[in-house]
């Protein structure tokens, strides 16, 4: 009876490789403490704060520091600018600096309470938005403040009516949006507010449905076509009507939450998810139906950007340690990843575009990356690998293990996919087999592809292993195909197998071949013939008559078609005796 092939090969890999940005694509780097915010660029000057409390003005073309100011607390918010004043929040205070010199003009604190450092301190902070002559931002104590950017005096304050006992008290971490004299923002308890800037009257307050954890609204508030979009610690995403405060539709991913700031492409809104899901979604603005989705790596807390009209740039971080992240380039029309940059010590810093460079923060500073090489034709994947056939022999009581090094000689990270096909005795068990897909290899990195079998698990015989290696960037045609011919012999002191007694005549053959067994089988004899690349072409069972000690094959496959000329592997099994060998068919 025919059985499904058991499999020989296993493969072991090191941990996920982290790719450095190639030096030839790095325009400049500014070293600093951890950067969790996004830079603000005004007239070729980049303003950025770090988690050590340093706020710097940089030459956006070179990364050289122009001046810096040291605040007393961490800076996790983005800056805002108007008429020579740059404004940013640092832990518990809003600061106004002279944008030209870095001189402190004023600082404002809405309360005497001390800020609480929570587990997500660096992930989201309300960033100031300037309307008229006032900078509006949310604080740790449930206040939406409006501060005069000339004097630093409080012009406006709305205190949220809801209080919460959480790691971060009852903070407001969403960045507000303002339209027609109304300010829109979200709080830690999943409430979305529409408050008049004139008299602080409530237009409406909406409680977002289905909170995941506390339901915090943490993204920037985005208004488009009189609809409000925002992300938070919810498993649902609901656009809200600007006038009524009621949801228009709801999209759910129950495995996760959706905290990224939405962006728009044509009729779609683009959002990202976090743990357990790790998706990027394109949803129809009118209905919430999915246009496409991408299963990615890491978690998305950021505000993505769109470059060249149709390419999404969005970065993720490690969901547990922030030790790595991936910057994705995504074709928005097709919903396909074009390329990716692997980042060490990544943060939730959102990317920005400046002069054909993408500028993004990490835990060791600010990076400016020339992105165009990642969008053009990258050419073929450049790997070195010895794909010549290998012939090995082991005893049946030994284990087999062999490494085949694969090296990325290109300038870009690449993603490889490795599969195995195996032929041999199909009655084996307890042989493990592993395929590895989507394995990222950085430039100059070497990985060892390891074929492995367990000790005492292979019966004597001949095995053919075909290894196929593909690149994600050119998945249609394999990079390499490698054949391993493994012969497993009987251990010393055990009964001799039929291998040395089986005679194949003629060999080479043209239309038929006879296998002379050298003994009279007592039971059914099984014949399997496979091509040199491991694919089975013929199998059958025979019941030789009394005194008959041979089996004959007519050179055809199981559909009766003559097999092409070439090398073939045969296996004969009768009782507990196995014979294997090679056949060569001529025209």
C-alpha positions as CSV (number, residue, x, y, z in Angstrom):
1,X,0.0,0.0,0.0
2,X,1.3,3.4,-0.9
3,X,2.1,5.8,2.0
4,X,2.9,9.5,2.2
5,X,6.6,10.2,2.2
6,X,8.2,10.8,5.5
7,X,10.7,13.6,5.4
8,X,14.4,13.7,6.1
9,X,15.4,17.3,6.4
10,X,15.3,19.8,9.2
11,X,16.6,23.3,9.3
12,X,17.9,25.4,12.1
13,X,18.2,29.2,12.0
14,X,19.7,31.9,14.3
15,X,17.4,34.5,15.7
16,X,15.9,37.3,13.6
17,X,18.7,39.3,12.0
18,X,18.5,43.1,12.4
19,X,19.6,45.1,9.4
20,X,21.6,48.3,9.7
21,X,20.8,51.1,7.3
22,X,23.5,50.9,4.6
23,X,25.9,53.7,5.0
24,X,25.6,54.8,1.3
25,X,21.9,55.5,1.9
26,X,22.3,57.3,5.2
27,X,22.3,61.1,4.6
28,X,23.2,62.0,8.2
29,X,22.7,60.9,11.8
30,X,22.3,63.1,14.8
31,X,23.3,61.2,18.0
32,X,21.1,61.9,21.1
33,X,19.0,60.2,23.7
34,X,16.0,58.2,22.7
35,X,13.7,60.0,20.2
36,X,10.0,59.0,20.4
37,X,8.6,62.1,18.7
38,X,8.7,63.2,15.1
39,X,10.8,66.2,14.0
40,X,9.3,69.5,12.9
41,X,11.0,71.1,10.0
42,X,10.7,74.9,9.4
43,X,12.9,76.7,6.8
44,X,15.5,73.9,6.7
45,X,15.7,73.7,10.5
46,X,14.6,70.4,12.3
47,X,13.3,70.8,15.8
48,X,13.4,67.6,17.9
49,X,13.3,66.6,21.6
50,X,14.6,63.4,23.2
51,X,13.8,61.3,26.3
52,X,16.7,62.9,28.2
53,X,14.9,66.3,28.0
54,X,17.2,67.8,25.4
55,X,15.4,69.9,22.7
56,X,17.6,70.6,19.7
57,X,17.5,72.7,16.5
58,X,19.3,71.0,13.6
59,X,20.4,71.8,10.1
60,X,17.9,69.6,8.3
61,X,20.4,69.2,5.4
62,X,23.4,68.0,7.4
63,X,22.1,67.0,10.8
64,X,24.5,69.5,12.5
65,X,23.2,70.9,15.8
66,X,22.5,74.7,15.8
67,X,21.5,75.0,19.4
68,X,19.9,73.0,22.2
69,X,17.8,73.6,25.3
70,X,17.7,71.3,28.3
71,X,14.3,70.7,29.9
72,X,13.7,69.2,33.3
73,X,11.7,66.3,32.0
74,X,11.4,63.8,29.0
75,X,10.1,65.0,25.7
76,X,7.8,62.7,23.9
77,X,5.6,65.2,22.0
78,X,6.1,66.9,18.7
79,X,6.8,70.6,18.5
80,X,4.7,73.3,16.9
81,X,5.9,76.6,15.4
82,X,4.5,80.1,14.6
83,X,6.2,83.5,14.0
84,X,9.6,82.7,15.4
85,X,8.3,80.7,18.5
86,X,8.8,77.0,18.8
87,X,6.5,75.2,21.4
88,X,6.9,71.7,22.9
89,X,5.7,69.8,25.9
90,X,8.2,68.2,28.3
91,X,6.7,65.8,30.8
92,X,4.6,68.4,32.7
93,X,5.4,71.8,31.2
94,X,4.8,73.5,27.9
95,X,7.8,75.5,26.8
96,X,8.1,78.4,24.3
97,X,11.6,79.0,22.8
98,X,13.0,81.6,20.5
99,X,13.3,79.4,17.3
100,X,16.4,81.3,16.1
101,X,18.5,81.2,19.3
102,X,16.9,78.5,21.6
103,X,16.4,81.1,24.3
104,X,13.5,80.2,26.8
105,X,10.7,82.7,26.4
106,X,8.3,81.1,28.9
107,X,7.2,77.8,30.4
108,X,3.7,76.9,31.5
109,X,2.4,74.2,33.9
110,X,-1.3,73.6,34.4
111,X,-1.0,72.1,37.9
112,X,1.4,71.5,40.7
113,X,1.1,67.8,40.5
114,X,4.0,65.6,39.4
115,X,3.7,63.7,36.2
116,X,3.5,59.9,36.5
117,X,5.7,57.8,34.4
118,X,3.6,55.0,32.9
119,X,4.5,51.9,30.9
120,X,3.6,53.8,27.7
121,X,5.1,57.2,28.6
122,X,7.2,57.4,25.4
123,X,4.5,56.1,23.1
124,X,2.0,58.9,23.0
125,X,1.9,62.4,24.3
126,X,-0.4,65.2,23.3
127,X,1.5,67.5,21.0
128,X,0.6,71.2,20.8
129,X,-1.5,72.6,17.9
130,X,-1.4,76.3,17.3
131,X,-4.6,78.1,16.4
132,X,-4.5,81.9,16.2
133,X,-2.0,82.9,18.9
134,X,-2.7,80.0,21.2
135,X,-1.1,76.5,21.5
136,X,-3.6,73.8,22.6
137,X,-2.4,70.6,24.2
138,X,-3.7,67.9,26.6
139,X,-1.9,67.2,29.9
140,X,-1.6,64.3,32.4
141,X,-4.4,65.6,34.6
142,X,-7.3,65.6,32.2
143,X,-7.0,69.3,31.1
144,X,-7.1,70.6,27.6
145,X,-5.0,73.8,27.8
146,X,-4.7,76.8,25.5
147,X,-1.5,78.8,26.1
148,X,-0.7,82.2,24.5
149,X,2.5,81.6,22.5
150,X,3.7,85.2,23.1
151,X,3.2,85.4,26.8
152,X,2.9,81.8,28.1
153,X,-0.3,82.8,29.9
154,X,-3.3,80.4,30.0
155,X,-5.9,81.5,27.5
156,X,-8.2,78.5,27.7
157,X,-8.7,75.4,29.9
158,X,-11.3,72.6,29.7
159,X,-11.3,70.1,32.5
160,X,-12.7,66.7,31.5
161,X,-15.4,65.5,33.8
162,X,-14.2,61.9,34.0
163,X,-11.4,60.8,36.4
164,X,-9.6,57.4,36.3
165,X,-7.4,55.5,38.6
166,X,-4.7,54.2,36.1
167,X,-1.0,54.2,35.8
168,X,-1.2,57.5,34.0
169,X,-4.0,59.1,36.1
170,X,-6.6,60.6,33.8
171,X,-4.4,62.0,31.1
172,X,-5.1,63.4,27.6
173,X,-2.6,61.9,25.2
174,X,-4.3,62.6,21.9
175,X,-3.2,65.5,19.8
176,X,-6.2,67.8,19.2
177,X,-7.7,69.1,16.0
178,X,-9.5,72.4,15.6
179,X,-12.2,73.4,13.1
180,X,-14.7,76.3,13.0
181,X,-14.0,77.3,16.6
182,X,-14.4,73.8,18.1
183,X,-11.6,71.7,19.5
184,X,-11.7,67.9,19.2
185,X,-9.7,65.5,21.4
186,X,-9.8,62.2,23.2
187,X,-9.1,61.0,26.7
188,X,-7.8,58.0,28.6
189,X,-11.3,56.5,29.0
190,X,-12.2,56.4,25.3
191,X,-14.2,59.6,25.4
192,X,-14.1,61.8,22.3
193,X,-14.9,65.5,22.9
194,X,-16.2,68.4,20.8
195,X,-15.8,71.6,22.9
196,X,-16.4,75.2,21.9
197,X,-13.3,77.4,22.1
198,X,-15.5,80.4,22.7
199,X,-17.4,79.5,25.8
200,X,-16.2,75.9,26.6
201,X,-19.7,74.6,26.0
202,X,-20.0,70.9,25.1
203,X,-21.1,70.2,21.5
204,X,-21.0,66.5,22.3
205,X,-19.1,63.8,24.1
206,X,-19.0,60.3,22.5
207,X,-17.8,57.2,24.3
208,X,-16.0,54.9,21.8
209,X,-17.4,51.4,21.8
210,X,-15.6,48.1,22.6
211,X,-12.6,49.4,24.6
212,X,-9.6,47.1,24.7
213,X,-7.9,47.6,28.1
214,X,-8.9,51.2,29.0
215,X,-9.8,52.4,25.5
216,X,-7.4,55.4,25.5
217,X,-7.6,57.6,22.5
218,X,-3.9,58.2,21.8
219,X,-3.4,59.2,18.1
220,X,-3.7,62.6,16.5
221,X,-7.3,63.6,15.9
222,X,-7.7,63.8,12.1
223,X,-10.6,65.7,10.4
224,X,-11.4,65.0,6.8
225,X,-14.7,65.9,5.0
226,X,-16.4,66.6,8.3
227,X,-15.6,63.2,9.7
228,X,-13.3,62.6,12.7
229,X,-10.8,59.7,12.6
230,X,-8.6,58.6,15.5
231,X,-6.8,55.6,16.9
232,X,-6.7,54.2,20.4
233,X,-6.5,51.2,22.7
234,X,-9.6,49.8,21.2
235,X,-10.3,46.7,19.2
236,X,-12.6,48.8,17.0
237,X,-12.1,51.7,14.6
238,X,-15.1,54.1,14.2
239,X,-15.1,57.4,12.2
240,X,-17.3,59.9,14.0
241,X,-19.7,62.5,12.3
242,X,-18.3,65.9,13.1
243,X,-21.8,67.5,13.8
244,X,-23.6,64.7,15.6
245,X,-20.8,62.9,17.4
246,X,-22.2,59.6,16.2
247,X,-20.2,56.8,14.6
248,X,-20.6,56.2,10.8
249,X,-19.4,52.6,10.8
250,X,-17.3,50.3,12.8
251,X,-14.3,48.1,11.8
252,X,-13.1,45.5,14.4
253,X,-10.0,43.4,14.9
254,X,-10.8,41.6,18.1
255,X,-7.3,40.3,18.6
256,X,-5.6,43.6,19.1
257,X,-6.1,47.4,19.3
258,X,-5.6,50.1,16.7
259,X,-3.7,53.1,18.0
260,X,-2.0,54.5,14.9
261,X,-2.9,57.9,13.4
262,X,-5.0,57.4,10.2
263,X,-3.9,58.6,6.8
264,X,-5.8,58.7,3.6
265,X,-5.3,57.4,0.0
266,X,-8.0,58.0,-2.5
267,X,-11.2,56.5,-1.0
268,X,-9.4,54.6,1.7
269,X,-8.3,55.2,5.3
270,X,-5.1,53.5,6.3
271,X,-4.6,52.2,9.9
272,X,-2.2,49.9,11.8
273,X,-2.6,47.4,14.6
274,X,-0.5,46.1,17.5
275,X,0.1,42.7,19.3
276,X,-1.5,39.5,18.1
277,X,-2.6,41.1,14.8
278,X,0.3,43.1,13.3
279,X,-1.7,44.3,10.3
280,X,-1.9,47.3,8.1
281,X,-5.4,47.8,6.8
282,X,-6.9,49.9,4.0
283,X,-10.6,50.5,4.7
284,X,-13.2,52.1,2.5
285,X,-14.0,55.6,3.9
286,X,-17.7,55.2,3.2
287,X,-18.3,51.7,4.6
288,X,-15.3,50.4,6.5
289,X,-14.9,47.4,4.2
290,X,-11.4,46.2,3.6
291,X,-9.8,47.2,0.4
292,X,-6.6,45.2,1.3
293,X,-4.7,44.1,4.3
294,X,-1.0,43.3,5.0
295,X,0.3,41.0,7.6
296,X,3.5,42.7,8.8
297,X,6.0,42.4,11.7
298,X,5.9,44.4,14.9
299,X,3.4,46.9,16.2
300,X,2.2,50.2,14.7
301,X,1.8,53.2,17.0
302,X,2.8,55.9,14.5
303,X,1.5,58.4,12.0
304,X,2.6,57.1,8.6
305,X,3.3,59.3,5.6
306,X,2.6,59.0,1.8
307,X,5.4,59.8,-0.6
308,X,5.3,60.0,-4.4
309,X,1.5,60.1,-4.2
310,X,1.0,56.4,-3.8
311,X,3.6,54.9,-1.5
312,X,3.0,54.5,2.2
313,X,5.9,54.7,4.6
314,X,5.0,53.2,8.0
315,X,7.3,51.9,10.7
316,X,6.8,49.3,13.4
317,X,8.6,48.3,16.6
318,X,9.2,45.1,18.6
319,X,6.1,44.5,20.6
320,X,8.1,43.5,23.7
321,X,11.5,45.1,23.8
322,X,11.8,48.0,21.2
323,X,15.1,46.4,20.1
324,X,14.2,46.3,16.5
325,X,11.6,47.6,14.0
326,X,10.8,47.7,10.3
327,X,10.3,50.7,8.1
328,X,7.9,49.6,5.3
329,X,7.5,51.0,1.8
330,X,4.0,49.9,0.6
331,X,2.4,50.2,-2.8
332,X,-1.0,51.7,-1.9
333,X,-2.8,50.7,-5.1
334,X,-1.9,47.1,-4.8
335,X,-1.5,46.8,-1.0
336,X,1.9,45.2,-1.4
337,X,5.2,45.7,0.4
338,X,7.8,47.1,-2.0
339,X,10.7,47.1,0.3
340,X,11.6,47.4,4.0
341,X,14.4,48.7,6.2
342,X,15.2,46.9,9.4
343,X,16.0,49.2,12.3
344,X,17.9,48.5,15.5
345,X,16.7,50.0,18.8
346,X,13.5,51.4,17.1
347,X,11.0,53.7,18.8
348,X,7.5,54.9,18.0
349,X,8.9,58.0,16.2
350,X,6.8,58.7,13.2
351,X,8.7,59.3,9.8
352,X,8.6,62.6,8.0
353,X,9.6,63.5,4.5
354,X,12.2,66.3,3.7
355,X,14.0,66.9,0.5
356,X,13.9,63.3,-0.8
357,X,14.9,62.0,2.6
358,X,12.9,60.2,5.3
359,X,13.8,61.4,8.8
360,X,13.0,59.2,11.7
361,X,14.1,58.8,15.3
362,X,15.5,55.8,17.1
363,X,16.8,55.2,20.6
364,X,20.2,56.6,19.7
365,X,19.3,59.6,17.7
366,X,17.7,61.0,14.5
367,X,18.4,59.5,11.1
368,X,18.0,61.0,7.6
369,X,17.7,58.2,5.0
370,X,17.9,58.6,1.2
371,X,14.8,56.6,0.3
372,X,14.8,56.6,-3.5
373,X,17.1,53.6,-3.9
374,X,14.5,51.6,-1.9
375,X,11.8,52.4,-4.5
376,X,13.6,51.8,-7.8
377,X,14.7,48.6,-9.5
378,X,16.9,46.9,-7.0
379,X,18.2,44.4,-9.4
380,X,18.5,40.7,-8.7
381,X,19.1,39.4,-5.2
382,X,22.8,39.0,-4.7
383,X,23.5,35.8,-2.7
384,X,26.4,33.4,-2.8
385,X,25.7,29.8,-2.3
386,X,27.3,26.5,-3.4
387,X,24.5,24.8,-5.3
388,X,26.5,21.9,-6.7
389,X,25.2,18.4,-5.9
390,X,26.4,16.7,-2.7
391,X,26.8,13.0,-2.1
392,X,27.1,11.7,1.5
393,X,27.1,8.3,3.2
394,X,26.3,7.5,6.8
395,X,25.5,4.4,8.9
396,X,21.9,3.8,9.9
397,X,22.8,4.3,13.6
398,X,24.3,7.7,13.0
399,X,22.6,11.1,12.8
400,X,23.2,13.3,9.8
401,X,23.9,17.0,10.0
402,X,25.4,19.3,7.4
403,X,25.6,23.1,7.0
404,X,25.3,25.0,3.7
405,X,26.2,28.7,4.1
406,X,24.2,31.3,2.3
407,X,25.6,34.9,2.2
408,X,23.8,38.1,1.2
409,X,26.3,40.1,-1.0
410,X,23.8,42.9,-1.8
411,X,23.3,46.3,-0.3
412,X,19.7,45.6,0.8
413,X,18.1,43.4,3.3
414,X,16.4,40.4,1.5
415,X,13.8,37.9,2.5
416,X,14.4,34.3,1.7
417,X,12.1,31.3,1.6
418,X,13.5,27.8,1.8
419,X,11.6,24.6,1.1
420,X,12.7,20.9,0.9
421,X,11.5,17.9,-1.1
422,X,12.6,14.4,-0.2
423,X,12.4,10.9,-1.6
424,X,13.4,7.6,0.0
425,X,11.7,4.9,2.1
426,X,8.1,6.0,2.6
427,X,7.5,3.9,5.7
428,X,9.8,5.9,8.0
429,X,8.4,7.9,11.0
430,X,9.7,10.4,13.6
431,X,11.7,12.4,11.1
432,X,11.1,16.1,11.5
433,X,10.8,18.5,8.6
434,X,10.8,22.3,8.8
435,X,10.3,24.9,6.1
436,X,11.4,28.4,6.8
437,X,9.5,31.3,5.1
438,X,10.1,35.1,5.3
439,X,13.6,34.9,6.8
440,X,15.3,38.3,6.7
441,X,19.0,38.5,5.9
442,X,20.9,41.7,6.2
443,X,23.7,42.7,3.9
444,X,27.0,40.7,4.4
445,X,25.1,38.3,6.8
446,X,25.8,34.6,6.5
447,X,23.2,32.1,7.5
448,X,23.7,28.3,7.7
449,X,21.0,26.1,6.1
450,X,21.2,22.9,8.1
451,X,20.0,19.5,7.0
452,X,19.5,17.3,10.0
453,X,18.3,13.8,10.9
454,X,17.9,12.1,14.2
455,X,20.2,9.2,15.3
456,X,18.8,5.7,14.7
457,X,15.9,7.0,12.7
458,X,16.9,6.3,9.1
459,X,16.6,2.9,7.6
460,X,19.3,1.8,5.1
461,X,18.6,3.1,1.7
462,X,19.2,6.0,-0.7
463,X,17.6,9.4,-0.1
464,X,17.4,12.4,-2.3
465,X,16.8,15.9,-0.8
466,X,16.1,18.9,-3.0
467,X,16.6,22.2,-1.4
468,X,14.9,25.3,-3.1
469,X,15.8,28.8,-2.1
470,X,13.7,31.8,-3.2
471,X,13.9,35.5,-2.7
472,X,10.8,37.5,-1.8
473,X,11.9,40.1,-4.3
474,X,12.0,37.6,-7.2
475,X,9.9,34.8,-5.9
476,X,8.9,33.4,-9.3
477,X,12.3,32.0,-10.1
478,X,14.4,30.3,-7.4
479,X,17.8,31.7,-6.5
480,X,19.2,28.2,-6.0
481,X,18.3,24.6,-6.2
482,X,20.6,22.1,-4.5
483,X,20.4,18.3,-4.5
484,X,21.8,16.1,-1.7
485,X,22.2,12.4,-2.3
486,X,22.4,10.6,1.0
487,X,23.1,6.9,1.3
488,X,22.3,5.2,4.6
489,X,24.2,1.9,5.0
490,X,23.8,-0.9,7.5
491,X,25.9,-0.6,10.6
492,X,28.8,-2.9,11.0
493,X,27.8,-6.3,12.3
494,X,24.2,-6.3,11.0
495,X,22.8,-8.4,8.2
496,X,23.9,-7.2,4.7
497,X,21.2,-5.5,2.7
498,X,20.3,-6.5,-0.8
499,X,22.1,-3.4,-2.2
500,X,25.2,-5.4,-3.2
501,X,23.2,-8.3,-4.6
502,X,20.7,-6.5,-6.9
503,X,21.8,-6.4,-10.5
504,X,20.1,-4.0,-13.0
505,X,20.3,-5.0,-16.6
506,X,20.7,-3.2,-18.9
507,X,22.0,0.0,-17.2
508,X,22.0,2.4,-18.9
509,X,18.7,1.3,-20.5
510,X,16.5,2.6,-23.3
511,X,13.0,1.1,-22.9
512,X,13.0,-1.4,-20.0
513,X,15.3,-2.5,-17.1
514,X,15.3,-5.7,-15.1
515,X,16.2,-5.9,-11.4
516,X,17.7,-9.3,-10.5
517,X,17.1,-9.8,-6.8
518,X,19.5,-12.6,-6.1
519,X,16.9,-14.4,-3.9
520,X,13.3,-15.5,-4.2
521,X,11.0,-13.0,-2.3
522,X,8.6,-14.6,0.2
523,X,6.1,-11.8,-0.1
524,X,5.1,-8.7,-2.1
525,X,8.0,-6.6,-3.6
526,X,7.6,-2.8,-3.9
527,X,9.4,-0.8,-6.5
528,X,9.7,3.0,-6.4
529,X,11.5,5.1,-9.1
530,X,12.2,8.8,-8.6
531,X,13.8,11.4,-10.8
532,X,17.2,13.0,-9.7
533,X,15.4,16.0,-8.3
534,X,13.4,13.9,-5.9
535,X,10.1,13.6,-7.6
536,X,8.5,10.1,-7.7
537,X,7.7,9.0,-11.3
538,X,6.7,5.4,-10.8
539,X,5.7,3.0,-8.0
540,X,4.1,-0.4,-8.0
541,X,3.9,-3.7,-6.1
542,X,4.8,-7.1,-7.6
543,X,4.2,-10.7,-6.5
544,X,6.9,-12.7,-8.1
545,X,6.0,-16.3,-9.0
546,X,7.7,-19.3,-7.4
547,X,11.4,-19.3,-8.1
548,X,11.2,-15.9,-9.9
549,X,13.9,-13.6,-8.5
550,X,13.6,-10.5,-10.7
551,X,11.3,-7.5,-11.3
552,X,11.0,-5.6,-14.6
553,X,10.2,-1.9,-15.3
554,X,9.2,-0.7,-18.7
555,X,10.6,2.8,-18.3
556,X,7.2,4.5,-18.1
557,X,5.6,6.6,-15.4
558,X,2.3,5.6,-13.6
559,X,0.3,7.2,-16.5
560,X,2.0,5.0,-19.0
561,X,4.2,7.7,-20.5
562,X,7.8,7.0,-21.3
563,X,10.0,8.9,-18.9
564,X,12.6,11.3,-20.4
565,X,16.3,10.4,-20.6
566,X,18.3,11.2,-17.4
567,X,19.3,9.9,-14.0
568,X,16.8,8.0,-11.8
569,X,16.9,6.6,-8.3
570,X,15.2,3.2,-7.6
571,X,14.3,1.5,-4.4
572,X,13.2,-2.2,-4.0
573,X,11.8,-3.5,-0.8
574,X,10.7,-7.1,0.0
575,X,10.2,-8.3,3.5
576,X,12.8,-6.6,5.6
577,X,15.3,-6.3,2.7
578,X,15.9,-3.1,0.8
579,X,17.9,-2.5,-2.3
580,X,18.5,1.0,-3.8
581,X,20.6,2.3,-6.6
582,X,20.8,4.6,-9.7
583,X,19.5,4.1,-13.2
584,X,20.5,6.0,-16.4
585,X,18.0,6.1,-19.2
586,X,19.3,6.9,-22.7
587,X,17.3,7.8,-25.8
